[in-house]
Amino acid sequence: MSSFITAVDLSFPPAERVGAEVEYFHYLPHEKQYVVNVYFIGPHPEPETIDRVLRECLALAAAHDGRFNIHASAYLLPQAGADKDGRQEVQPYKMGHFLCFDAALRQIGVRRYGKKHFEQKWVITDVTAAGTGDNETYLDRPVHPLHDSYLPDEGESTDATEDMRVQVLEWVWYGYYTAAAILRWIDEGAAEGGGFDHGWIKAYATAVFEKKRAAEATWPQETDCDRLDNAFGRLNEQGVCALQWAGNTISEGMESVSDAINDEGVPEGRYQGFCFFHSQDIDRALGDEGLMLAFGPVDSDEDEDAVRIGRLVCEALQREGLRTQWNGTADQRIALPQLRWQRRTPA
């Protein structure tokens, strides 16, 4: 195997019972993911057998280490010990779909490539991740809001509908937009020929709003997102351009900072530094993984200037009661490890 791949020694009785061989490996620390490859020997097994063996092997792998996602694939070899370079992939699911264990959902399911939700899923119960300190049953784990697989009624299953479904989930749970605005954007997208099932998406959005309103009723009067707003407001007053949901990546966040600093009407020298987080940071915060903030100086490449801005950011956050975690260098983003993403839908 490649030097980036580490094989893991683990027994897989479900595969052994049908005479199959298993590769189990990970890419840590380069990529936080495990892989289970099951090699069936001889004649092509029935799809039901392939599916059952893959699911049972994934459950065992998740029991070994449930901290990370696990991807499963099935292959056919002509005989035991044959060169795996000549393997033939066998697919018990629809084209473009695969079986995986989702560490956030704590579930095994069939997912379409590039999509977040499971089209078929199996909840794993009483599975512990040996050696990781993870001894909770998967059934009791909270479901990540953006991985919610609730579907109101059978709609037209298309890529456009699925893409819009995920977009609606983000709009609602991120918490920056009113319900009226989101429903209007759905109508506008349909009128512009968006290709999604309009009625189904409207019903789905209504159901997601109802679910979020029920969650909001259990939140404290002042949430961490309220405290974050206060800290960012103070930073902007102090000359730090503090942006929320600044694109989807670090590079897009930097572009947003540049646009804000150079916006017409902003006096030259108004900002001495910046900080921001992007959509992927919000996704992790919604999964109770805390929030990460990028930061830096304006018009300077000096580490000492970056560190100065980092300290200002930490001070503003701590003043609002938000615990920060940072090593004090320009090389590491500032973490808010205990921040809970609870942003109420604006009226």
N, C-alpha and C positions, 0 to 999 in steps of 0.2 A: 504494500500500500504506500501511498504518498507520505512524505514526512509530515504533512499537515493532517493526516488521518491517524487516529489512535483506535486500534481494535480493542474491544471489550470482551472479556471472557465471561459468558453467561450461558446457562443451559436453557434451551427452548423445547420442552417436552412436546408441545402441540405440533411442532414441525417434525420432531424425531419420530413421532407415532406414525406419520405418513411417509417416512423415509426422506424427508427434505433436509437440506443443509441451510444454515443461517449465518450471515455476516451481520455483526452488530458493531458499529463504530461511531465515533464522534469527531467533530472538527475543532473542539475546544483547544485553545482559547480563541482561535481565529473566527469561528462562527458557532454560536450557541445553538447547536442542533445535533440530534442523534439520527442515525439511519439504521433501519432494519431491512436487510435484503434476504428474502426467502427463496431458495433454489429448489424447485420441485424436480425430481429425477424421473426420466422416462416419459410415459404417455402424458398427454395434457390432462390435468385433473379438471373436475367440474368447477365452474365458477363459484358455486356455493362452498366447495372445499377450500378453494384459494382464499375466499373472503373470511371464512371461519378461522383458518390458520393464521392469516395476517392479523386479524383482530386479537386473537389470543396471544400471539407473540408480542404485539404492541402493548397489551396489558402487562405482560411480564417485564418488558423494557421500561414501562412507566413506573412499575413497582421498584425497579432498580434505581431509577433517577427520574423523578417527575418534575424536575426544575425547568426542563427545556423541551421544546417541540421535538417530536419524533416522526420521521417520514418512513413509510413502509412501501416496498416494491416487491413484486413477485417475478421470478424468472424460471425458465425451463432449461434443464441440462439433459443431454442424451444419456448420460450415465454418471454414477458417483465419481467424484474426483476429476471430472472433465474440466478443461480450461475454461474459466469463467469469461474469458474474452469472447467466446463463441456462444454466449448465453442468448436466449430468446425471451424478450419481455412478454409476460402474459398479463392481461388486463381484465379483471373481473367486473370493472365498473364502466360507466359511460366514457366515451372518448373525452380526454381533457380533464378527467377527474382522478383523484388519488385518495388513499387512506392515510390518516395521520392521527397522532395524539397531540392535542392542543394544550399546552401547559397552563394557559390562562383560563380556559374553559374547564380543564380537568376532564376532558371527554375525548373519546375516540370517534372519528366520523369521516365521512366521505365529503371531500371539498373539491370544488372546481379550481383549477390553477388561477391564481391572481385574485381569488375571492376570499372573504372573511368568514362567511357563515357556512355551517354544515348543511348539506342537503339530506344526509342521513347521519344519525348520531347514536352512540351508545354511551350511557353514563357508566363510569367505572365506580364501584363502591368498595370500600374496605381495602383500598390499595395504598400501601405506604411506600414512600421513597426511601429505601434503606440507605442509611449513611448520610442523609441530607438534613436530618432534623425535621423532615416533613412527615408528620404522622397523622394528619387529618384525613378523614375520608373525603374523596373527591366530590361526593354528592352534596356535602355541606358547604362547599366553597361558593362564594358569591360569583355570579356570572358577570363577566365584563360587559358593560352596556353596549359597546360597539360590536360585540360578538353575539348579540341577542338573535336567536334563530326563530323567534315568534313570527308566524306568518298568519294573517287574519283569515284569508280564504284563498283558494286556489286561483292564481292569476296567470297571466301570460308570461311564461318563463323565458325571458330573453336577457342577453347581456345588458341591454339598455335599462331594463327594469331592475336588474340586480344592482347595476351601478347607481341608479337613482335611489334605490332602497338604502344603500350604504351612505350615500350623500345625505339623505334625510336623517339617518341615525346620527351622523356627525353634527349636522345643523342643530338637532334637538339637544343632544347631550353635551355638546360644547357649551351651549347656554348663552350665546351672544345674540341670537335673533329671536324676534317675536314669532308667535304661532302664525299670525296673520301674514307676516313676510314670507315665511317658509311655504305656506299654502299658496301664496301668490306666485312664488317662484316655480312651484310644481305646475300650476296652471300655465304660466308663461312658457315653461319648457315643453309642455305638451302642445301648446299652440304653435311653437316653433319647429315642430316635427322631431321631438326628442326620441321618439321610437319606443317609449316605455308605456306600460299599461297604466293609463292616467287614473282610472277609477280605483284600481288596486293600490296604487301609490298613495292616493288621497286617504283611503281607508287605513292604510298602514301608518301614515303620518299621524292620523287621529289617535290610533291605538298607542303609538309610541309617546305621544304627548300625555295621554291618560296615565301611562305607566310612570312617566317622569313626574307628573304632578303628585302621584301617590308617594313617590320617593321623596319629593321636596317637603311633603308634610312631616316627614320624620327628621329632617335636617335641623340643626340648631339655627337660632335666629340670625346669628352672624357666622358665616362660613369662612373657610380658609380662602376661598375665592374673593370674598369681600375684603379680607385682610390684604390679599395680593393686590387688589385694586387700589387700596389706600397706599400701599408701599410704592406702587408704580406711579401713582399721582405725585407722591412726595419726590420721587426720583426725577420726574420730569421738571418739577419746580427747582430742583438742584442742578439742572443742566445735564441730566442723563436721559437720553432718548429711550424710554422704556416702552416696548411694544409687546402686545399680546397676540397670539395666533399669527405670527409673522411668517406666512407661507407654510410650506411643507418640509423644508430642509434648512440646514444651516446656510447654504448659499442663497436660498430665497429669502431667508431672514435678513441676511446682509443687504440684499437688494432693497428690502422694505425699509431698513434703517437708512440707506442712502437716499431713498425717495423722501422719507420723512424729514431728514436733515436738510435736504436741498429743495424742499417744497417752497413754492412761491409764498412769500409772506413771513418765512422763518428768517429772523435776522442772522447774519453771519456771526459765527462764534457763539450762537445760542446754546449749542450742546458741546460738552467736553467728552462725553462718552455715551455708551449705549448698553442696553441689555434687552433680551427677547427670548421667547420660546416659540416653537413651531407646532404644527399639528401632531407630529409623531410624539412630541413631548406630552401633549394633552392626552393622546391615546394611552400612553403609559401611566399618566396620572389617574385616568379613569379606571385603570386596572390596579389601583392602590400601589403603584411603584414610585410615587413621589413625582416631583417636577424638576426638570433640569433647565438652567438658564445660561444662555451664552452672554458674554459681556466683552467689552473692550473700549479702548480710547478712540476718539475721533482725531484724524490727522496725526497719528503717531504710531510707530512700530515698536516703541520701547516697552519692554516687559514691565518696568516700574510704573509706567502710566496705566497699563492694563490692571496691574495689581491695585493701584489706587482706586480705579473704578470698581473693581471687585469688592473692595472694602466698603465703598459707599453703598453698593447694592446690598451687601450683607447687613449693614447697619440699618438700612431702611426696612428690610424684611424682618429683622430681629425686633425692631421697635414695634412691629405689629404682632409680635408673638409667634412668628414663623421661625422654626428651627432651621438653620442652614448647616450645610456640610461642604467644606471646601478646604483644599490643601494650601491655599494662599499663594498660588502661582498662576501665571497667565496660561498655563497649559491645560488646566482642568476647569470644566464648567462648574457652576455653583449648583448644588443639589438642595432641594427641599424634600428630604426623605419622608417626612410625615404629612406632607400636604395631601389633603383629600379634595378631589375635584368635585365640588358641589356648587355649581353656578346656576342660580335660578333663572328660568326663562323670563325675560323682561316683559312687562305688561304692554 
